Amino acid sequence: MLGRNVKIHFAGSDGEENFYAALNAADTRYRLYSCYKYIVSKKPDDDFKLPEGHVIVDQCRTAKHVIQDSGLFTLMFGAGKGQKQTISTLTEWQDKLMAFVKQNHITASIVEIDCQKVLGVDEAWYFRQRMKDMMPENKQINVFHFEDGQKGLDRLIEFSDYIAVSVPEWRIVKAASHKKDIRYITHYIKNKKPEIDIHLLGCTDFKIIRENNFCTSADSTSWLSGVKYGYIDDGYRKEHIRNFKRNLFNEREQQVKALLESCGVEIKQKTLEYTTNASLCATICKDLYARTCGPQD
């Protein structure tokens, strides 16, 4: 447990130094990253060691809690879409994931190989048990999908210490009633096993977060919308990032610059401005989360 209210994990940084600097300057304590790009082009017996002082290793050391996503969604439905996945290919993926974690002494909570949609429920259980047996030192997040059914959910609750519910999946499958249905399933899980941790996967909906504030964690990339679209919502109004107060911007820019320099990044003015804006957006989001869900420290 991370406290008495849900903690929003800032997602989307994935080991880039500028995003790392942005989130550190904003003093965000909870992060989620994907291991996809660190393992996709390697073999299981390759060297997965990150360079000394790499931001992923550092954030595992300094953040309050970090979640490592498996990269499986990108592999199955994103950049790797079209490649046929089998028990063999996903065993290799899991081996690479575990090698990356072990070689870098990563202490994050690890999202499992939730392959229900492409291989099946039995295969997902094979990978789930395999990772638990081979990597007991890391807390693992097991993901419930609709393919699991009610019996699968009950079995998963009994097996797991940390369970995830995919909010985007519920939004698609139960479009009209997904908020009510998510509230029902999270309460069902918690009532059946009060000590279990629950993660709201890909949740940016504040109504869902408020109604499920007893959950442990959620993740969101909303902090990046400001630098992506130009506008950030602070809960009261949408504001364009060019309207940030100059004194606040200049102060944050100095913090960001110092952090980038400590990472050995060559600083270009455009990158510095982008990173400073992203950092201020992260601060706005963190304040909004605190107002909506409770403390994020």
C-alpha positions as CSV (number, residue, x, y, z in Angstrom):
1,M,0.0,0.0,0.0
2,L,1.2,3.5,-0.8
3,G,-1.2,5.4,1.5
4,R,-4.9,5.9,2.1
5,N,-5.6,7.4,-1.3
6,V,-4.8,6.5,-4.9
7,K,-1.4,7.7,-6.1
8,I,-1.2,8.8,-9.8
9,H,1.9,7.5,-11.5
10,F,3.3,9.9,-14.2
11,A,3.6,7.8,-17.4
12,G,5.2,8.4,-20.8
13,S,8.8,9.4,-19.9
14,D,10.3,6.0,-20.6
15,G,13.9,6.8,-19.7
16,E,14.3,10.1,-21.7
17,E,16.5,12.5,-19.8
18,N,14.4,15.6,-20.6
19,F,11.2,14.0,-19.2
20,Y,13.2,12.8,-16.2
21,A,14.4,16.3,-15.6
22,A,10.9,17.7,-16.0
23,L,9.3,15.2,-13.5
24,N,12.2,15.7,-11.0
25,A,11.9,19.4,-11.1
26,A,8.1,19.0,-10.5
27,D,8.9,16.8,-7.5
28,T,6.6,13.9,-8.7
29,R,7.1,10.9,-6.5
30,Y,5.3,8.2,-8.6
31,R,6.3,7.0,-12.1
32,L,5.5,4.4,-14.7
33,Y,7.7,3.6,-17.7
34,S,7.8,0.9,-20.4
35,C,10.8,-1.4,-20.9
36,Y,9.9,-2.0,-24.6
37,K,12.7,0.0,-26.3
38,Y,15.3,-1.5,-23.9
39,I,14.5,-5.1,-24.8
40,V,12.8,-5.2,-28.3
41,S,16.0,-5.6,-30.4
42,K,17.9,-7.9,-28.0
43,K,18.2,-11.6,-27.4
44,P,17.6,-13.1,-23.9
45,D,21.3,-13.8,-23.3
46,D,22.4,-10.3,-24.4
47,D,23.8,-7.6,-22.1
48,F,20.9,-5.5,-20.8
49,K,23.0,-3.3,-18.4
50,L,22.1,0.3,-18.6
51,P,24.9,3.0,-18.5
52,E,26.0,4.1,-15.1
53,G,23.6,6.7,-13.6
54,H,20.8,6.0,-16.2
55,V,17.6,7.8,-15.3
56,I,15.5,4.6,-15.0
57,V,17.8,3.1,-12.4
58,D,18.0,6.5,-10.6
59,Q,14.2,7.0,-10.5
60,C,13.8,3.5,-9.0
61,R,16.2,4.6,-6.3
62,T,14.7,8.1,-5.7
63,A,11.0,7.9,-6.5
64,K,8.5,6.7,-3.9
65,H,7.1,4.0,-6.2
66,V,7.8,3.0,-9.8
67,I,5.9,0.7,-12.1
68,Q,7.6,-1.0,-15.1
69,D,5.2,-1.8,-17.9
70,S,5.9,-5.0,-19.9
71,G,5.9,-3.3,-23.3
72,L,3.5,-6.0,-24.4
73,F,0.8,-3.7,-25.7
74,T,3.3,-2.0,-28.0
75,L,4.6,-5.4,-29.1
76,M,1.1,-6.8,-29.8
77,F,-0.9,-3.8,-31.0
78,G,1.6,-1.0,-31.6
79,A,5.0,-1.0,-33.3
80,G,5.1,-4.8,-33.3
81,K,1.6,-5.3,-34.7
82,G,1.4,-7.9,-37.4
83,Q,4.0,-10.2,-35.9
84,K,2.6,-13.5,-34.9
85,Q,3.0,-14.2,-31.1
86,T,3.3,-17.7,-29.7
87,I,4.2,-19.2,-26.4
88,S,7.8,-19.3,-27.7
89,T,8.0,-15.7,-28.7
90,L,6.4,-14.4,-25.5
91,T,8.6,-16.7,-23.4
92,E,11.6,-15.0,-25.1
93,W,10.0,-11.6,-24.3
94,Q,9.5,-12.5,-20.7
95,D,13.1,-13.8,-20.5
96,K,14.4,-10.5,-21.8
97,L,12.2,-8.5,-19.5
98,M,13.4,-10.5,-16.5
99,A,17.1,-10.1,-17.6
100,F,16.6,-6.4,-17.9
101,V,15.2,-6.1,-14.4
102,K,17.8,-8.4,-12.8
103,Q,20.9,-7.0,-14.5
104,N,19.9,-3.4,-13.6
105,H,18.8,-4.3,-10.1
106,I,15.4,-2.6,-10.8
107,T,13.2,-2.5,-7.7
108,A,10.0,-1.4,-9.5
109,S,6.7,-3.3,-9.4
110,I,6.6,-5.2,-12.7
111,V,3.5,-5.6,-15.0
112,E,3.1,-9.2,-16.1
113,I,2.8,-10.7,-19.6
114,D,-0.9,-10.3,-19.9
115,C,-1.4,-12.1,-23.2
116,Q,-5.0,-13.2,-22.8
117,K,-6.1,-11.4,-25.9
118,V,-3.6,-13.0,-28.3
119,L,-2.8,-16.4,-26.8
120,G,-5.5,-17.2,-24.2
121,V,-6.2,-17.4,-20.5
122,D,-4.3,-20.6,-19.8
123,E,-1.2,-19.2,-21.5
124,A,-1.4,-16.0,-19.4
125,W,-1.4,-18.2,-16.2
126,Y,1.7,-20.0,-17.5
127,F,3.6,-16.7,-17.8
128,R,2.1,-15.4,-14.5
129,Q,3.3,-18.4,-12.5
130,R,6.7,-18.5,-14.3
131,M,7.5,-14.9,-13.5
132,K,6.5,-15.3,-9.9
133,D,8.7,-18.3,-9.6
134,M,11.7,-16.8,-11.4
135,M,11.5,-13.2,-10.1
136,P,10.1,-13.4,-6.5
137,E,12.1,-10.3,-5.4
138,N,9.9,-7.8,-7.4
139,K,6.3,-7.2,-6.7
140,Q,4.2,-8.2,-9.8
141,I,1.1,-6.5,-11.1
142,N,-1.3,-9.1,-12.6
143,V,-3.9,-7.7,-15.1
144,F,-7.5,-8.7,-15.3
145,H,-9.0,-8.8,-18.8
146,F,-12.6,-9.7,-19.9
147,E,-11.3,-13.0,-21.3
148,D,-10.5,-14.1,-17.7
149,G,-14.2,-14.2,-16.7
150,Q,-15.6,-14.4,-13.2
151,K,-13.8,-17.6,-12.2
152,G,-10.6,-16.2,-13.6
153,L,-11.0,-13.0,-11.6
154,D,-11.6,-15.0,-8.3
155,R,-8.5,-17.1,-9.0
156,L,-6.5,-14.0,-9.8
157,I,-7.6,-12.3,-6.6
158,E,-6.5,-15.3,-4.6
159,F,-3.1,-15.5,-6.4
160,S,-2.2,-11.9,-6.6
161,D,-0.8,-9.2,-4.3
162,Y,-1.3,-6.4,-6.9
163,I,-4.1,-6.5,-9.5
164,A,-4.7,-4.1,-12.4
165,V,-8.0,-3.2,-14.1
166,S,-7.6,-1.8,-17.6
167,V,-9.8,1.3,-17.8
168,P,-9.5,1.8,-21.6
169,E,-10.6,-1.8,-22.1
170,W,-13.7,-1.3,-19.9
171,R,-14.4,2.0,-21.8
172,I,-14.5,0.0,-25.0
173,V,-16.3,-3.2,-23.9
174,K,-18.8,-1.5,-21.6
175,A,-19.0,2.0,-23.2
176,A,-22.3,3.0,-21.6
177,S,-21.7,1.6,-18.1
178,H,-18.0,1.4,-17.7
179,K,-17.7,3.8,-14.7
180,K,-20.3,1.9,-12.7
181,D,-18.8,-1.4,-13.7
182,I,-15.3,-0.4,-12.8
183,R,-16.6,0.8,-9.4
184,Y,-18.3,-2.6,-9.0
185,I,-15.2,-4.7,-9.9
186,T,-12.8,-2.7,-7.7
187,H,-15.1,-3.0,-4.7
188,Y,-15.6,-6.7,-5.4
189,I,-11.8,-7.3,-5.5
190,K,-11.2,-5.2,-2.3
191,N,-14.0,-6.8,-0.4
192,K,-12.8,-10.3,-1.3
193,K,-9.2,-9.5,-0.3
194,P,-8.8,-6.2,1.7
195,E,-5.0,-6.3,1.7
196,I,-4.7,-6.4,-2.1
197,D,-3.3,-3.5,-4.1
198,I,-5.3,-2.3,-7.1
199,H,-4.0,-0.3,-10.1
200,L,-6.3,1.6,-12.5
201,L,-4.4,1.1,-15.7
202,G,-4.5,4.1,-18.1
203,C,-7.0,6.1,-16.0
204,T,-7.3,9.8,-16.6
205,D,-11.0,10.1,-15.7
206,F,-11.3,12.0,-12.4
207,K,-14.8,10.7,-11.7
208,I,-13.5,7.1,-11.9
209,I,-10.5,8.1,-9.7
210,R,-12.7,9.7,-7.0
211,E,-15.1,6.8,-6.9
212,N,-12.2,4.3,-6.6
213,N,-9.9,6.4,-4.3
214,F,-9.3,3.4,-2.1
215,C,-7.2,1.8,-4.9
216,T,-3.5,2.0,-4.6
217,S,-2.4,3.5,-7.9
218,A,-3.3,4.7,-11.3
219,D,-1.2,6.0,-14.2
220,S,-1.7,8.9,-16.6
221,T,0.1,10.7,-19.5
222,S,-2.1,13.8,-19.1
223,W,0.9,15.9,-18.0
224,L,2.2,15.7,-21.5
225,S,-0.9,17.1,-23.2
226,G,0.3,20.6,-22.5
227,V,3.4,20.2,-24.7
228,K,1.5,18.1,-27.2
229,Y,-1.5,20.3,-27.8
230,G,-0.5,23.6,-26.2
231,Y,-3.2,23.6,-23.5
232,I,-3.2,22.3,-19.9
233,D,-6.3,21.9,-17.7
234,D,-5.8,22.8,-14.1
235,G,-9.3,21.8,-13.0
236,Y,-10.6,25.3,-13.3
237,R,-9.9,26.2,-16.8
238,K,-7.8,25.4,-19.9
239,E,-4.7,27.6,-20.2
240,H,-2.2,27.8,-23.0
241,I,1.3,27.0,-21.9
242,R,2.6,30.3,-23.5
243,N,0.7,32.1,-20.7
244,F,2.8,30.6,-17.9
245,K,4.0,33.4,-15.6
246,R,7.5,34.4,-16.7
247,N,9.0,34.5,-13.2
248,L,7.7,30.9,-12.5
249,F,8.9,29.8,-16.0
250,N,12.4,31.3,-15.5
251,E,12.8,29.7,-12.0
252,R,11.7,26.3,-13.3
253,E,14.0,26.6,-16.3
254,Q,17.0,27.0,-14.1
255,Q,16.1,23.9,-12.2
256,V,15.5,21.9,-15.4
257,K,18.8,23.1,-16.9
258,A,20.8,22.0,-13.8
259,L,19.2,18.6,-13.9
260,L,19.8,18.2,-17.6
261,E,23.5,19.2,-17.1
262,S,23.8,16.6,-14.4
263,C,22.6,14.0,-16.9
264,G,25.2,15.1,-19.4
265,V,22.6,16.3,-21.9
266,E,23.7,18.8,-24.5
267,I,21.2,21.7,-23.9
268,K,19.5,23.4,-26.8
269,Q,17.3,26.3,-26.1
270,K,14.3,24.7,-27.8
271,T,14.7,21.5,-25.7
272,L,15.1,23.5,-22.6
273,E,11.9,25.5,-23.3
274,Y,10.0,22.3,-24.1
275,T,11.2,20.5,-21.0
276,T,10.4,23.5,-18.7
277,N,6.9,23.7,-20.1
278,A,6.5,19.9,-19.5
279,S,7.7,20.3,-16.0
280,L,5.3,23.1,-15.2
281,C,2.5,21.0,-16.7
282,A,3.5,18.1,-14.4
283,T,3.3,20.5,-11.4
284,I,-0.2,21.6,-12.4
285,C,-1.3,17.9,-12.8
286,K,0.2,16.9,-9.5
287,D,-1.7,19.8,-7.8
288,L,-4.9,18.7,-9.5
289,Y,-4.4,15.1,-8.4
290,A,-3.8,16.2,-4.8
291,R,-7.1,18.3,-4.9
292,T,-9.0,15.5,-6.5
293,C,-7.6,12.3,-4.9
294,G,-5.6,13.4,-1.9
295,P,-1.9,13.7,-1.1
296,Q,0.6,12.7,-3.8
297,D,3.7,12.9,-1.6
